[in-house]
Amino acid sequence: MDYINPLFNNIEIANEKKPPTPSQSKKKFSKRALRSDKCHNCKFPVSPVIQMKLKSYRAEAARIYKSQRKEPLSQTKFNTELLRYGLNNEHILSWQHDYKDTKVYMHTNLLETEYIEIGGPHGLAIRKNLSERKIVYQVMLSVIKWLEGGGTIEKILQ
């Protein structure tokens, strides 16, 4: 059987591969390296009392920053410093605080490399069988209790 168009009579051309469709022609990209300054936003619930304590501690820390001629200290940056201190000093942590979601949140911005300690494959959330938000809440409350019990902000800001 012959085709009407003589071009299709040539079997070599008819069996030639078709060009790839746009979805097939997408290149497979290798996974890029993680940026060293990438942050992970962690939010945790606060009661009005805890919120007032954190704001007053931040104001005290801002005075210390100003005397050292450093850049202004935001609440999120201060909360991040408290969380880092708690993660680096596990001896002050207590896991007995009652967790209640108040729908009022404060934030921290941990580096992604530090966040792995909380939410990574071998992080605290897996080891303690708690959610990442509950871990951040427990660490923050433990650091606040440590500050109330005689800890100093200067030690945290070193």
N, CA, C and O atoms as a GROMACS GRO file, in nm:
protein
  632
    1MET      N    1   0.085  -0.117   0.000
    1MET     CA    2   0.000   0.000   0.000
    1MET      C    3   0.089   0.122   0.000
    1MET      O    4   0.180   0.135   0.082
    2ASP      N    5   0.063   0.210  -0.090
    2ASP     CA    6   0.141   0.332  -0.104
    2ASP      C    7   0.061   0.449  -0.049
    2ASP      O    8  -0.062   0.454  -0.056
    3TYR      N    9   0.136   0.542   0.005
    3TYR     CA   10   0.075   0.665   0.053
    3TYR      C   11   0.055   0.762  -0.062
    3TYR      O   12   0.126   0.754  -0.163
    4ILE      N   13  -0.038   0.851  -0.048
    4ILE     CA   14  -0.062   0.951  -0.151
    4ILE      C   15   0.058   1.044  -0.160
    4ILE      O   16   0.102   1.080  -0.269
    5ASN      N   17   0.110   1.082  -0.046
    5ASN     CA   18   0.226   1.169  -0.044
    5ASN      C   19   0.351   1.083  -0.059
    5ASN      O   20   0.374   0.994   0.023
    6PRO      N   21   0.432   1.105  -0.160
    6PRO     CA   22   0.549   1.021  -0.183
    6PRO      C   23   0.653   1.031  -0.072
    6PRO      O   24   0.739   0.943  -0.060
    7LEU      N   25   0.647   1.133   0.005
    7LEU     CA   26   0.741   1.148   0.116
    7LEU      C   27   0.726   1.035   0.216
    7LEU      O   28   0.824   0.989   0.274
    8PHE      N   29   0.602   0.989   0.237
    8PHE     CA   30   0.578   0.883   0.334
    8PHE      C   31   0.609   0.743   0.280
    8PHE      O   32   0.608   0.646   0.356
    9ASN      N   33   0.635   0.732   0.154
    9ASN     CA   34   0.674   0.604   0.096
    9ASN      C   35   0.814   0.564   0.139
    9ASN      O   36   0.846   0.445   0.141
   10ASN      N   37   0.897   0.658   0.174
   10ASN     CA   38   1.032   0.630   0.219
   10ASN      C   39   1.023   0.585   0.365
   10ASN      O   40   0.995   0.667   0.452
   11ILE      N   41   1.047   0.460   0.392
   11ILE     CA   42   1.030   0.401   0.524
   11ILE      C   43   1.128   0.458   0.625
   11ILE      O   44   1.093   0.474   0.742
   12GLU      N   45   1.249   0.490   0.585
   12GLU     CA   46   1.349   0.544   0.676
   12GLU      C   47   1.300   0.674   0.739
   12GLU      O   48   1.319   0.696   0.859
   13ILE      N   49   1.241   0.757   0.661
   13ILE     CA   50   1.192   0.885   0.713
   13ILE      C   51   1.069   0.864   0.799
   13ILE      O   52   1.054   0.932   0.901
   14ALA      N   53   0.982   0.773   0.763
   14ALA     CA   54   0.859   0.750   0.838
   14ALA      C   55   0.888   0.694   0.976
   14ALA      O   56   0.812   0.723   1.069
   15ASN      N   57   0.992   0.615   0.994
   15ASN     CA   58   1.024   0.556   1.124
   15ASN      C   59   1.118   0.642   1.208
   15ASN      O   60   1.158   0.601   1.317
   16GLU      N   61   1.151   0.757   1.159
   16GLU     CA   62   1.240   0.845   1.232
   16GLU      C   63   1.173   0.893   1.361
   16GLU      O   64   1.051   0.910   1.364
   17LYS      N   65   1.253   0.914   1.467
   17LYS     CA   66   1.197   0.957   1.596
   17LYS      C   67   1.141   1.098   1.585
   17LYS      O   68   1.195   1.184   1.516
   18LYS      N   69   1.031   1.116   1.654
   18LYS     CA   70   0.969   1.248   1.657
   18LYS      C   71   1.045   1.336   1.756
   18LYS      O   72   1.105   1.284   1.851
   19PRO      N   73   1.043   1.466   1.735
   19PRO     CA   74   1.110   1.554   1.831
   19PRO      C   75   1.036   1.548   1.966
   19PRO      O   76   0.915   1.529   1.969
   20PRO      N   77   1.109   1.564   2.075
   20PRO     CA   78   1.044   1.554   2.207
   20PRO      C   79   0.945   1.668   2.230
   20PRO      O   80   0.964   1.780   2.182
   21THR      N   81   0.841   1.636   2.303
   21THR     CA   82   0.743   1.738   2.338
   21THR      C   83   0.803   1.828   2.444
   21THR      O   84   0.902   1.791   2.507
   22PRO      N   85   0.746   1.945   2.467
   22PRO     CA   86   0.803   2.037   2.566
   22PRO      C   87   0.814   1.974   2.706
   22PRO      O   88   0.909   2.003   2.779
   23SER      N   89   0.719   1.891   2.745
   23SER     CA   90   0.726   1.831   2.877
   23SER      C   91   0.838   1.727   2.885
   23SER      O   92   0.896   1.706   2.992
   24GLN      N   93   0.869   1.662   2.771
   24GLN     CA   94   0.977   1.565   2.771
   24GLN      C   95   1.113   1.632   2.762
   24GLN      O   96   1.213   1.575   2.806
   25SER      N   97   1.118   1.752   2.707
   25SER     CA   98   1.247   1.816   2.686
   25SER      C   99   1.297   1.893   2.808
   25SER      O  100   1.405   1.952   2.802
   26LYS      N  101   1.221   1.895   2.918
   26LYS     CA  102   1.268   1.963   3.038
   26LYS      C  103   1.392   1.894   3.090
   26LYS      O  104   1.396   1.771   3.103
   27LYS      N  105   1.490   1.973   3.120
   27LYS     CA  106   1.615   1.918   3.169
   27LYS      C  107   1.602   1.882   3.316
   27LYS      O  108   1.531   1.949   3.391
   28LYS      N  109   1.669   1.780   3.355
   28LYS     CA  110   1.673   1.741   3.496
   28LYS      C  111   1.782   1.821   3.562
   28LYS      O  112   1.900   1.807   3.529
   29PHE      N  113   1.743   1.907   3.657
   29PHE     CA  114   1.839   1.989   3.727
   29PHE      C  115   1.886   1.916   3.852
   29PHE      O  116   1.808   1.850   3.921
   30SER      N  117   2.011   1.930   3.880
   30SER     CA  118   2.061   1.872   4.004
   30SER      C  119   2.019   1.960   4.121
   30SER      O  120   1.993   2.079   4.104
   31LYS      N  121   2.014   1.901   4.237
   31LYS     CA  122   1.971   1.975   4.355
   31LYS      C  123   2.078   2.076   4.392
   31LYS      O  124   2.196   2.043   4.403
   32ARG      N  125   2.035   2.198   4.412
   32ARG     CA  126   2.129   2.304   4.446
   32ARG      C  127   2.168   2.295   4.592
   32ARG      O  128   2.095   2.238   4.673
   33ALA      N  129   2.281   2.350   4.623
   33ALA     CA  130   2.326   2.355   4.761
   33ALA      C  131   2.241   2.455   4.839
   33ALA      O  132   2.190   2.552   4.782
   34LEU      N  133   2.225   2.430   4.967
   34LEU     CA  134   2.146   2.516   5.054
   34LEU      C  135   2.222   2.645   5.082
   34LEU      O  136   2.341   2.641   5.113
   35ARG      N  137   2.155   2.757   5.070
   35ARG     CA  138   2.221   2.884   5.101
   35ARG      C  139   2.259   2.887   5.247
   35ARG      O  140   2.185   2.838   5.332
   36SER      N  141   2.374   2.943   5.277
   36SER     CA  142   2.422   2.944   5.415
   36SER      C  143   2.343   3.041   5.503
   36SER      O  144   2.343   3.026   5.625
   37ASP      N  145   2.277   3.140   5.443
   37ASP     CA  146   2.203   3.237   5.523
   37ASP      C  147   2.051   3.218   5.516
   37ASP      O  148   1.976   3.306   5.556
   38LYS      N  149   2.006   3.103   5.465
   38LYS     CA  150   1.863   3.077   5.457
   38LYS      C  151   1.805   3.058   5.597
   38LYS      O  152   1.863   2.986   5.679
   39CYS      N  153   1.692   3.121   5.623
   39CYS     CA  154   1.629   3.114   5.756
   39CYS      C  155   1.500   3.034   5.750
   39CYS      O  156   1.437   3.022   5.645
   40HIS      N  157   1.464   2.980   5.863
   40HIS     CA  158   1.339   2.906   5.878
   40HIS      C  159   1.257   2.978   5.985
   40HIS      O  160   1.301   2.988   6.100
   41ASN      N  161   1.139   3.026   5.949
   41ASN     CA  162   1.054   3.098   6.042
   41ASN      C  163   0.980   2.999   6.130
   41ASN      O  164   0.905   2.915   6.080
   42CYS      N  165   0.999   3.009   6.261
   42CYS     CA  166   0.928   2.926   6.358
   42CYS      C  167   0.842   3.018   6.442
   42CYS      O  168   0.892   3.116   6.499
   43LYS      N  169   0.715   2.989   6.450
   43LYS     CA  170   0.630   3.070   6.537
   43LYS      C  171   0.582   2.984   6.653
   43LYS      O  172   0.566   2.862   6.641
   44PHE      N  173   0.559   3.049   6.764
   44PHE     CA  174   0.515   2.979   6.884
   44PHE      C  175   0.408   3.063   6.954
   44PHE      O  176   0.414   3.186   6.949
   45PRO      N  177   0.311   2.998   7.018
   45PRO     CA  178   0.204   3.072   7.084
   45PRO      C  179   0.252   3.134   7.215
   45PRO      O  180   0.336   3.078   7.285
   46VAL      N  181   0.198   3.251   7.246
   46VAL     CA  182   0.234   3.318   7.371
   46VAL      C  183   0.107   3.368   7.439
   46VAL      O  184   0.012   3.410   7.374
   47SER      N  185   0.109   3.361   7.570
   47SER     CA  186   0.002   3.421   7.649
   47SER      C  187   0.036   3.568   7.666
   47SER      O  188   0.150   3.607   7.640
   48PRO      N  189  -0.058   3.651   7.709
   48PRO     CA  190  -0.027   3.793   7.728
   48PRO      C  191   0.087   3.816   7.829
   48PRO      O  192   0.167   3.908   7.813
   49VAL      N  193   0.095   3.732   7.932
   49VAL     CA  194   0.200   3.748   8.033
   49VAL      C  195   0.338   3.717   7.972
   49VAL      O  196   0.433   3.792   7.991
   50ILE      N  197   0.346   3.606   7.900
   50ILE     CA  198   0.473   3.568   7.836
   50ILE      C  199   0.512   3.673   7.732
   50ILE      O  200   0.630   3.705   7.719
   51GLN      N  201   0.415   3.724   7.659
   51GLN     CA  202   0.443   3.827   7.559
   51GLN      C  203   0.501   3.953   7.625
   51GLN      O  204   0.596   4.012   7.574
   52MET      N  205   0.444   3.994   7.738
   52MET     CA  206   0.496   4.111   7.809
   52MET      C  207   0.638   4.086   7.860
   52MET      O  208   0.722   4.174   7.853
   53LYS      N  209   0.664   3.965   7.911
   53LYS     CA  210   0.798   3.932   7.960
   53LYS      C  211   0.899   3.938   7.847
   53LYS      O  212   1.007   3.994   7.863
   54LEU      N  213   0.865   3.878   7.733
   54LEU     CA  214   0.957   3.878   7.620
   54LEU      C  215   0.984   4.021   7.570
   54LEU      O  216   1.097   4.053   7.534
   55LYS      N  217   0.881   4.104   7.567
   55LYS     CA  218   0.899   4.242   7.523
   55LYS      C  219   0.985   4.323   7.620
   55LYS      O  220   1.067   4.405   7.578
   56SER      N  221   0.968   4.299   7.750
   56SER     CA  222   1.050   4.372   7.847
   56SER      C  223   1.195   4.323   7.843
   56SER      O  224   1.287   4.404   7.856
   57TYR      N  225   1.216   4.193   7.826
   57TYR     CA  226   1.353   4.143   7.812
   57TYR      C  227   1.418   4.198   7.686
   57TYR      O  228   1.538   4.226   7.685
   58ARG      N  229   1.341   4.211   7.578
   58ARG     CA  230   1.396   4.267   7.456
   58ARG      C  231   1.435   4.413   7.473
   58ARG      O  232   1.537   4.457   7.421
   59ALA      N  233   1.354   4.488   7.547
   59ALA     CA  234   1.387   4.628   7.572
   59ALA      C  235   1.517   4.638   7.652
   59ALA      O  236   1.600   4.726   7.626
   60GLU      N  237   1.534   4.549   7.748
   60GLU     CA  238   1.659   4.548   7.826
   60GLU      C  239   1.778   4.512   7.736
   60GLU      O  240   1.885   4.572   7.746
   61ALA      N  241   1.758   4.414   7.650
   61ALA     CA  242   1.864   4.373   7.558
   61ALA      C  243   1.894   4.484   7.456
   61ALA      O  244   2.009   4.500   7.415
   62ALA      N  245   1.793   4.559   7.415
   62ALA     CA  246   1.813   4.668   7.320
   62ALA      C  247   1.903   4.776   7.380
   62ALA      O  248   1.984   4.836   7.310
   63ARG      N  249   1.889   4.801   7.511
   63ARG     CA  250   1.977   4.898   7.578
   63ARG      C  251   2.122   4.848   7.576
   63ARG      O  252   2.215   4.927   7.558
   64ILE      N  253   2.139   4.719   7.596
   64ILE     CA  254   2.274   4.661   7.592
   64ILE      C  255   2.331   4.673   7.451
   64ILE      O  256   2.447   4.709   7.434
   65TYR      N  257   2.250   4.643   7.351
   65TYR     CA  258   2.295   4.655   7.212
   65TYR      C  259   2.333   4.798   7.178
   65TYR      O  260   2.433   4.823   7.111
   66LYS      N  261   2.252   4.894   7.228
   66LYS     CA  262   2.279   5.034   7.198
   66LYS      C  263   2.409   5.079   7.262
   66LYS      O  264   2.485   5.155   7.202
   67SER      N  265   2.437   5.032   7.383
   67SER     CA  266   2.562   5.070   7.450
   67SER      C  267   2.683   5.009   7.380
   67SER      O  268   2.793   5.064   7.387
   68GLN      N  269   2.664   4.897   7.313
   68GLN     CA  270   2.773   4.833   7.238
   68GLN      C  271   2.780   4.883   7.094
   68GLN      O  272   2.861   4.835   7.015
   69ARG      N  273   2.694   4.979   7.060
   69ARG     CA  274   2.687   5.038   6.927
   69ARG      C  275   2.660   4.934   6.817
   69ARG      O  276   2.720   4.938   6.710
   70LYS      N  277   2.571   4.843   6.847
   70LYS     CA  278   2.529   4.745   6.747
   70LYS      C  279   2.398   4.792   6.685
   70LYS      O  280   2.336   4.887   6.732
   71GLU      N  281   2.356   4.724   6.578
   71GLU     CA  282   2.232   4.760   6.509
   71GLU      C  283   2.112   4.738   6.602
   71GLU      O  284   2.123   4.664   6.699
   72PRO      N  285   1.999   4.802   6.573
   72PRO     CA  286   1.881   4.785   6.658
   72PRO      C  287   1.838   4.638   6.667
   72PRO      O  288   1.859   4.559   6.575
   73LEU      N  289   1.778   4.606   6.779
   73LEU     CA  290   1.737   4.467   6.806
   73LEU      C  291   1.586   4.455   6.795
   73LEU      O  292   1.512   4.515   6.873
   74SER      N  293   1.540   4.377   6.698
   74SER     CA  294   1.396   4.355   6.683
   74SER      C  295   1.351   4.243   6.776
   74SER      O  296   1.433   4.169   6.831
   75GLN      N  297   1.221   4.231   6.793
   75GLN     CA  298   1.166   4.127   6.880
   75GLN      C  299   1.195   3.989   6.822
   75GLN      O  300   1.229   3.897   6.897
   76THR      N  301   1.183   3.974   6.692
   76THR     CA  302   1.208   3.844   6.629
   76THR      C  303   1.355   3.804   6.645
   76THR      O  304   1.386   3.689   6.674
   77LYS      N  305   1.445   3.899   6.627
   77LYS     CA  306   1.587   3.870   6.642
   77LYS      C  307   1.619   3.833   6.787
   77LYS      O  308   1.699   3.742   6.811
   78PHE      N  309   1.557   3.900   6.881
   78PHE     CA  310   1.580   3.867   7.022
   78PHE      C  311   1.526   3.728   7.054
   78PHE      O  312   1.592   3.650   7.122
   79ASN      N  313   1.405   3.697   7.005
   79ASN     CA  314   1.349   3.564   7.027
   79ASN      C  315   1.438   3.456   6.967
   79ASN      O  316   1.453   3.348   7.024
   80THR      N  317   1.497   3.486   6.852
   80THR     CA  318   1.587   3.390   6.788
   80THR      C  319   1.711   3.367   6.874
   80THR      O  320   1.757   3.254   6.887
   81GLU      N  321   1.764   3.473   6.934
   81GLU     CA  322   1.880   3.458   7.022
   81GLU      C  323   1.845   3.374   7.146
   81GLU      O  324   1.925   3.293   7.190
   82LEU      N  325   1.725   3.394   7.200
   82LEU     CA  326   1.682   3.313   7.315
   82LEU      C  327   1.670   3.166   7.275
   82LEU      O  328   1.713   3.078   7.350
   83LEU      N  329   1.614   3.140   7.160
   83LEU     CA  330   1.597   3.002   7.113
   83LEU      C  331   1.733   2.937   7.089
   83LEU      O  332   1.753   2.821   7.125
   84ARG      N  333   1.825   3.010   7.028
   84ARG     CA  334   1.960   2.956   7.005
   84ARG      C  335   2.027   2.921   7.137
   84ARG      O  336   2.090   2.816   7.150
   85TYR      N  337   2.013   3.010   7.234
   85TYR     CA  338   2.075   2.986   7.364
   85TYR      C  339   2.017   2.859   7.428
   85TYR      O  340   2.090   2.777   7.482
   86GLY      N  341   1.886   2.845   7.420
   86GLY     CA  342   1.823   2.726   7.478
   86GLY      C  343   1.866   2.598   7.408
   86GLY      O  344   1.888   2.496   7.473
   87LEU      N  345   1.880   2.603   7.276
   87LEU     CA  346   1.922   2.484   7.202
   87LEU      C  347   2.068   2.447   7.229
   87LEU      O  348   2.105   2.330   7.227
   88ASN      N  349   2.150   2.549   7.254
   88ASN     CA  350   2.292   2.524   7.283
   88ASN      C  351   2.318   2.486   7.427
   88ASN      O  352   2.426   2.435   7.458
   89ASN      N  353   2.223   2.509   7.517
   89ASN     CA  354   2.238   2.479   7.659
   89ASN      C  355   2.122   2.391   7.704
   89ASN      O  356   2.030   2.438   7.771
   90GLU      N  357   2.126   2.266   7.667
   90GLU     CA  358   2.014   2.176   7.696
   90GLU      C  359   1.996   2.149   7.845
   90GLU      O  360   1.891   2.099   7.886
   91HIS      N  361   2.095   2.180   7.926
   91HIS     CA  362   2.082   2.155   8.070
   91HIS      C  363   1.978   2.247   8.136
   91HIS      O  364   1.930   2.216   8.245
   92ILE      N  365   1.942   2.359   8.072
   92ILE     CA  366   1.841   2.448   8.131
   92ILE      C  367   1.700   2.416   8.082
   92ILE      O  368   1.603   2.475   8.129
   93LEU      N  369   1.688   2.323   7.987
   93LEU     CA  370   1.557   2.294   7.928
   93LEU      C  371   1.472   2.206   8.018
   93LEU      O  372   1.520   2.114   8.082
   94SER      N  373   1.344   2.239   8.019
   94SER     CA  374   1.244   2.159   8.089
   94SER      C  375   1.132   2.130   7.989
   94SER      O  376   1.091   2.218   7.914
   95TRP      N  377   1.083   2.008   7.990
   95TRP     CA  378   0.980   1.968   7.894
   95TRP      C  379   0.845   1.953   7.962
   95TRP      O  380   0.757   1.885   7.909
   96GLN      N  381   0.826   2.015   8.078
   96GLN     CA  382   0.705   1.997   8.157
   96GLN      C  383   0.605   2.112   8.144
   96GLN      O  384   0.503   2.111   8.213
   97HIS      N  385   0.631   2.210   8.061
   97HIS     CA  386   0.541   2.326   8.048
   97HIS      C  387   0.412   2.285   7.976
   97HIS      O  388   0.415   2.208   7.880
   98ASP      N  389   0.300   2.337   8.024
   98ASP     CA  390   0.172   2.310   7.959
   98ASP      C  391   0.162   2.392   7.831
   98ASP      O  392   0.180   2.514   7.833
   99TYR      N  393   0.132   2.325   7.722
   99TYR     CA  394   0.121   2.391   7.592
   99TYR      C  395  -0.025   2.424   7.565
   99TYR      O  396  -0.112   2.337   7.573
  100LYS      N  397  -0.050   2.550   7.532
  100LYS     CA  398  -0.185   2.591   7.494
  100LYS      C  399  -0.172   2.686   7.376
  100LYS      O  400  -0.099   2.785   7.383
  101ASP      N  401  -0.242   2.655   7.268
  101ASP     CA  402  -0.238   2.740   7.150
  101ASP      C  403  -0.330   2.859   7.172
  101ASP      O  404  -0.452   2.843   7.172
  102THR      N  405  -0.272   2.976   7.191
  102THR     CA  406  -0.349   3.097   7.223
  102THR      C  407  -0.390   3.175   7.098
  102THR      O  408  -0.462   3.274   7.108
  103LYS      N  409  -0.345   3.131   6.981
  103LYS     CA  410  -0.371   3.200   6.854
  103LYS      C  411  -0.302   3.336   6.845
  103LYS      O  412  -0.329   3.413   6.753
  104VAL      N  413  -0.215   3.366   6.940
  104VAL     CA  414  -0.129   3.484   6.936
  104VAL      C  415   0.013   3.430   6.930
  104VAL      O  416   0.054   3.352   7.016
  105TYR      N  417   0.088   3.470   6.827
  105TYR     CA  418   0.217   3.408   6.804
  105TYR      C  419   0.329   3.512   6.804
  105TYR      O  420   0.309   3.628   6.771
  106MET      N  421   0.447   3.465   6.841
  106MET     CA  422   0.571   3.540   6.821
  106MET      C  423   0.658   3.453   6.732
  106MET      O  424   0.638   3.333   6.719
  107HIS      N  425   0.756   3.516   6.670
  107HIS     CA  426   0.834   3.448   6.567
  107HIS      C  427   0.982   3.441   6.603
  107HIS      O  428   1.033   3.521   6.681
  108THR      N  429   1.048   3.342   6.542
  108THR     CA  430   1.194   3.331   6.545
  108THR      C  431   1.238   3.298   6.403
  108THR      O  432   1.162   3.240   6.326
  109ASN      N  433   1.359   3.335   6.369
  109ASN     CA  434   1.415   3.305   6.238
  109ASN      C  435   1.548   3.234   6.256
  109ASN      O  436   1.654   3.298   6.254
  110LEU      N  437   1.544   3.104   6.275
  110LEU     CA  438   1.666   3.026   6.287
  110LEU      C  439   1.725   3.001   6.149
  110LEU      O  440   1.652   2.991   6.050
  111LEU      N  441   1.856   2.992   6.144
  111LEU     CA  442   1.919   2.949   6.020
  111LEU      C  443   1.875   2.806   5.991
  111LEU      O  444   1.850   2.729   6.084
  112GLU      N  445   1.866   2.773   5.864
  112GLU     CA  446   1.820   2.640   5.826
  112GLU      C  447   1.911   2.532   5.884
  112GLU      O  448   1.865   2.423   5.918
  113THR      N  449   2.040   2.562   5.893
  113THR     CA  450   2.134   2.465   5.950
  113THR      C  451   2.109   2.444   6.099
  113THR      O  452   2.135   2.335   6.151
  114GLU      N  453   2.061   2.546   6.169
  114GLU     CA  454   2.028   2.533   6.311
  114GLU      C  455   1.891   2.468   6.330
  114GLU      O  456   1.868   2.397   6.428
  115TYR      N  457   1.801   2.494   6.236
  115TYR     CA  458   1.666   2.441   6.247
  115TYR      C  459   1.664   2.288   6.238
  115TYR      O  460   1.573   2.224   6.290
  116ILE      N  461   1.763   2.230   6.172
  116ILE     CA  462   1.772   2.085   6.160
  116ILE      C  463   1.776   2.020   6.298
  116ILE      O  464   1.731   1.907   6.315
  117GLU      N  465   1.831   2.092   6.397
  117GLU     CA  466   1.836   2.040   6.533
  117GLU      C  467   1.696   2.024   6.593
  117GLU      O  468   1.675   1.942   6.682
  118ILE      N  469   1.602   2.102   6.544
  118ILE     CA  470   1.463   2.092   6.592
  118ILE      C  471   1.382   1.998   6.504
  118ILE      O  472   1.323   1.902   6.552
  119GLY      N  473   1.380   2.026   6.374
  119GLY     CA  474   1.290   1.954   6.285
  119GLY      C  475   1.357   1.860   6.188
  119GLY      O  476   1.291   1.811   6.095
  120GLY      N  477   1.483   1.834   6.205
  120GLY     CA  478   1.553   1.744   6.115
  120GLY      C  479   1.518   1.598   6.140
  120GLY      O  480   1.436   1.568   6.227
  121PRO      N  481   1.578   1.508   6.065
  121PRO     CA  482   1.547   1.366   6.080
  121PRO      C  483   1.584   1.309   6.217
  121PRO      O  484   1.525   1.209   6.260
  122HIS      N  485   1.678   1.370   6.285
  122HIS     CA  486   1.716   1.327   6.420
  122HIS      C  487   1.700   1.442   6.518
  122HIS      O  488   1.771   1.448   6.619
  123GLY      N  489   1.607   1.533   6.491
  123GLY     CA  490   1.588   1.652   6.571
  123GLY      C  491   1.509   1.625   6.698
  123GLY      O  492   1.464   1.514   6.725
  124LEU      N  493   1.495   1.731   6.776
  124LEU     CA  494   1.424   1.722   6.903
  124LEU      C  495   1.278   1.680   6.885
  124LEU      O  496   1.222   1.610   6.969
  125ALA      N  497   1.215   1.724   6.777
  125ALA     CA  498   1.074   1.690   6.755
  125ALA      C  499   1.056   1.539   6.744
  125ALA      O  500   0.958   1.485   6.795
  126ILE      N  501   1.148   1.472   6.678
  126ILE     CA  502   1.140   1.327   6.664
  126ILE      C  503   1.176   1.260   6.797
  126ILE      O  504   1.108   1.167   6.840
  127ARG      N  505   1.282   1.307   6.860
  127ARG     CA  506   1.327   1.243   6.985
  127ARG      C  507   1.227   1.258   7.099
  127ARG      O  508   1.209   1.167   7.179
  128LYS      N  509   1.160   1.375   7.106
  128LYS     CA  510   1.065   1.401   7.215
  128LYS      C  511   0.921   1.367   7.178
  128LYS      O  512   0.832   1.372   7.262
  129ASN      N  513   0.898   1.332   7.051
  129ASN     CA  514   0.765   1.298   7.000
  129ASN      C  515   0.668   1.416   7.020
  129ASN      O  516   0.554   1.398   7.065
  130LEU      N  517   0.716   1.536   6.985
  130LEU     CA  518   0.635   1.657   6.992
  130LEU      C  519   0.642   1.728   6.857
  130LEU      O  520   0.730   1.700   6.775
  131SER      N  521   0.550   1.819   6.834
  131SER     CA  522   0.557   1.897   6.711
  131SER      C  523   0.669   2.000   6.722
  131SER      O  524   0.716   2.030   6.831
  132GLU      N  525   0.710   2.051   6.608
  132GLU     CA  526   0.819   2.150   6.606
  132GLU      C  527   0.778   2.276   6.681
  132GLU      O  528   0.860   2.337   6.750
  133ARG      N  529   0.652   2.316   6.668
  133ARG     CA  530   0.604   2.436   6.738
  133ARG      C  531   0.606   2.415   6.890
  133ARG      O  532   0.639   2.506   6.965
  134LYS      N  533   0.570   2.295   6.934
  134LYS     CA  534   0.574   2.266   7.078
  134LYS      C  535   0.716   2.265   7.130
  134LYS      O  536   0.742   2.307   7.243
  135ILE      N  537   0.810   2.217   7.049
  135ILE     CA  538   0.951   2.218   7.089
  135ILE      C  539   0.998   2.361   7.108
  135ILE      O  540   1.061   2.393   7.209
  136VAL      N  541   0.968   2.448   7.012
  136VAL     CA  542   1.009   2.589   7.022
  136VAL      C  543   0.945   2.652   7.145
  136VAL      O  544   1.010   2.728   7.217
  137TYR      N  545   0.818   2.623   7.169
  137TYR     CA  546   0.748   2.675   7.287
  137TYR      C  547   0.816   2.630   7.417
  137TYR      O  548   0.840   2.712   7.506
  138GLN      N  549   0.847   2.502   7.427
  138GLN     CA  550   0.910   2.448   7.548
  138GLN      C  551   1.047   2.510   7.571
  138GLN      O  552   1.082   2.544   7.684
  139VAL      N  553   1.125   2.526   7.465
  139VAL     CA  554   1.259   2.585   7.477
  139VAL      C  555   1.248   2.731   7.518
  139VAL      O  556   1.321   2.775   7.607
  140MET      N  557   1.158   2.805   7.456
  140MET     CA  558   1.144   2.948   7.491
  140MET      C  559   1.099   2.965   7.636
  140MET      O  560   1.152   3.050   7.706
  141LEU      N  561   1.002   2.886   7.680
  141LEU     CA  562   0.959   2.898   7.819
  141LEU      C  563   1.069   2.856   7.916
  141LEU      O  564   1.081   2.914   8.024
  142SER      N  565   1.148   2.758   7.880
  142SER     CA  566   1.259   2.716   7.966
  142SER      C  567   1.361   2.828   7.980
  142SER      O  568   1.414   2.850   8.089
  143VAL      N  569   1.390   2.898   7.872
  143VAL     CA  570   1.487   3.008   7.878
  143VAL      C  571   1.429   3.124   7.960
  143VAL      O  572   1.502   3.189   8.035
  144ILE      N  573   1.300   3.150   7.946
  144ILE     CA  574   1.238   3.256   8.026
  144ILE      C  575   1.246   3.220   8.175
  144ILE      O  576   1.279   3.305   8.258
  145LYS      N  577   1.216   3.096   8.209
  145LYS     CA  578   1.226   3.052   8.350
  145LYS      C  579   1.370   3.063   8.400
  145LYS      O  580   1.394   3.098   8.515
  146TRP      N  581   1.467   3.032   8.311
  146TRP     CA  582   1.608   3.044   8.347
  146TRP      C  583   1.644   3.190   8.374
  146TRP      O  584   1.719   3.219   8.467
  147LEU      N  585   1.592   3.283   8.292
  147LEU     CA  586   1.616   3.425   8.314
  147LEU      C  587   1.553   3.472   8.445
  147LEU      O  588   1.612   3.552   8.517
  148GLU      N  589   1.434   3.424   8.475
  148GLU     CA  590   1.367   3.462   8.601
  148GLU      C  591   1.440   3.405   8.722
  148GLU      O  592   1.435   3.463   8.830
  149GLY      N  593   1.507   3.291   8.703
  149GLY     CA  594   1.577   3.226   8.813
  149GLY      C  595   1.719   3.273   8.834
  149GLY      O  596   1.793   3.212   8.911
  150GLY      N  597   1.760   3.378   8.767
  150GLY     CA  598   1.894   3.432   8.791
  150GLY      C  599   1.982   3.437   8.668
  150GLY      O  600   2.097   3.481   8.678
  151GLY      N  601   1.934   3.395   8.555
  151GLY     CA  602   2.013   3.404   8.433
  151GLY      C  603   2.024   3.549   8.387
  151GLY      O  604   1.943   3.632   8.427
  152THR      N  605   2.122   3.579   8.305
  152THR     CA  606   2.141   3.717   8.259
  152THR      C  607   2.130   3.725   8.108
  152THR      O  608   2.166   3.632   8.035
  153ILE      N  609   2.079   3.836   8.063
  153ILE     CA  610   2.065   3.860   7.919
  153ILE      C  611   2.202   3.877   7.856
  153ILE      O  612   2.222   3.838   7.740
  154GLU      N  613   2.296   3.935   7.930
  154GLU     CA  614   2.431   3.952   7.876
  154GLU      C  615   2.492   3.820   7.835
  154GLU      O  616   2.564   3.812   7.735
  155LYS      N  617   2.465   3.715   7.911
  155LYS     CA  618   2.518   3.583   7.879
  155LYS      C  619   2.458   3.529   7.749
  155LYS      O  620   2.526   3.461   7.673
  156ILE      N  621   2.332   3.561   7.725
  156ILE     CA  622   2.265   3.517   7.602
  156ILE      C  623   2.319   3.593   7.481
  156ILE      O  624   2.336   3.534   7.374
  157LEU      N  625   2.345   3.722   7.496
  157LEU     CA  626   2.384   3.806   7.385
  157LEU      C  627   2.534   3.802   7.353
  157LEU      O  628   2.578   3.874   7.264
  158GLN      N  629   2.609   3.722   7.422
  158GLN     CA  630   2.754   3.717   7.398
  158GLN      C  631   2.787   3.677   7.258
  158GLN      O  632   2.905   3.668   7.223
   0.00000   0.00000   0.00000
